[in-house]
Amino acid sequence: MDHFYQALIIAIVGVILGAVLKKSHKELSLLLSMGCCVLIGIFLIQLFEPILDFLSRLRIMANLDQGTLQPVLKAVAIGLLTQITARICSDAGESALASLVELCGSILALYVALPLFEAVLELAEGLSGG
């Protein structure tokens, strides 16, 4: 919970300083915003460790191979990174680039999930006798 409060404080201070800087130094305001995102991202990474530990235990208990859960985790990571990058592009006034980043992230998430889709297809073929 401490990481959450620290992230809130960083965000609030970043917004206030960014508003002051935006009037005279728009580029510095954008860099400040990106720096705040990086700091908050560091806090988020620390919160992922217990989640990954839980998923690992769940995978072992369900007797799943690592290749089953890995595409899901990759797709989630791609989604998060895509969302952050697209918002940074939008904040910089590059909405066309933000849209392209979102499209690229969606296609990449589908691509990394292909092994999972193939496994489901094989299972369906096995159940249907095909």
N, C-alpha and C positions, 0 to 999 in steps of 0.2 A: 504494500500500500504506500510505502514511503516513496517508491519510484514514481507512482502516479502523482503524488503531490509535488515532487520535484519537477516532473514533466509539466504540470500545470503552471508552476511558478515560472519556468523557463518560457513557456508559451506566452504567458501574460506579459512578462518583461519584454520578450521579443516583439510582441504586438505594439506595446507602448513605444519602445525605442524605434521600431519600424515606422510607426506613424509620424514620429518626429523627424526621422531621417528622410522619409519619402518626399517631403516638401522640397528639400534642397539637394539630396543625394539619392536618387532613385536606385542607382546601382548598388550602393551600400545597403540600402534597405533590403534589396533582394538577397544579397550575400548574408545579411543578418538573419533573414528568414531561413535560408538554407542551412546556416550554422545551427540555428535552433532545431531544425529538423534532424540534423545529424546527432545532436546531443540527446534529443528525445528518442531517437532510434537506438542509441546505445542503451538507454534505460529499457526499451522494449526488448532488445536482444536478451537482456538479463532475465526478463520475465518468460522468455520462450523455453528456458532450460527445464523448469518443472513440467511444462506441457509436453516437451519432447520425451522426458523421462516417463511420463504417464503413457504416452502413445507407444513407447517401446515396451513397457510392461503389458499393455493391452495386446500388442502384436504377439508377444511371447505366450500370453494366456490363450489367445485365440488360435495359436499354432499357425500363424501366417508367416510367409517368407518376407524378407525385407523389401523385395521388389513390389509387393502389393501396396504398402503404405507410402513408399517413396514418391510415386507420381503425384499422389494427393498433396503431400507436403511441398513438393516442387511447385505445383499449381497454385497453392495458397501463397507461397513466397513470391511467385511471379505476379499474382494479383495485387499483393500489398505493394511491391516495388513499382508496379505499373501505376497504381493509384497515386502514390506519392510523387512519382516523376511527372505524371500528367498534371497534377495540381501545381507543381512548381512551374511547369511550362505555362499553365493558365495564368498564374500570378505574374509571370514575366510578360504577359500579353501575347503569348504565342499559342492561341487556341487551335490553330490548324495542326501545329506540332503536337499539342496535347491529344488531339483526336487520333492522330497517327500512332502515338505511343500507346493509347488505349487499344487500338485495333491490333497492333503488334503484340501486346501483352495477351490479348484474347486468343490470338492464333497460336502463340507460344505455349499458353496453358493447355490448349487442346493437343498440341504436339507432344508435350511431356506426359500427357495422360493417355496417349495411344497404347502403351503397353497394358494399361488397366482395361481399356476398351477391348483390346485383343483378347485378354484373359476372360472377360465377360462373354465375348463372342464364342470362344472355344468352349466355355462352360455351357452356353446355350446349345451349341452344336452337339455336345456330348449328351445333353439331356434329351434332345430331339432325336437322337440316333443318327444324325447326319454326319 
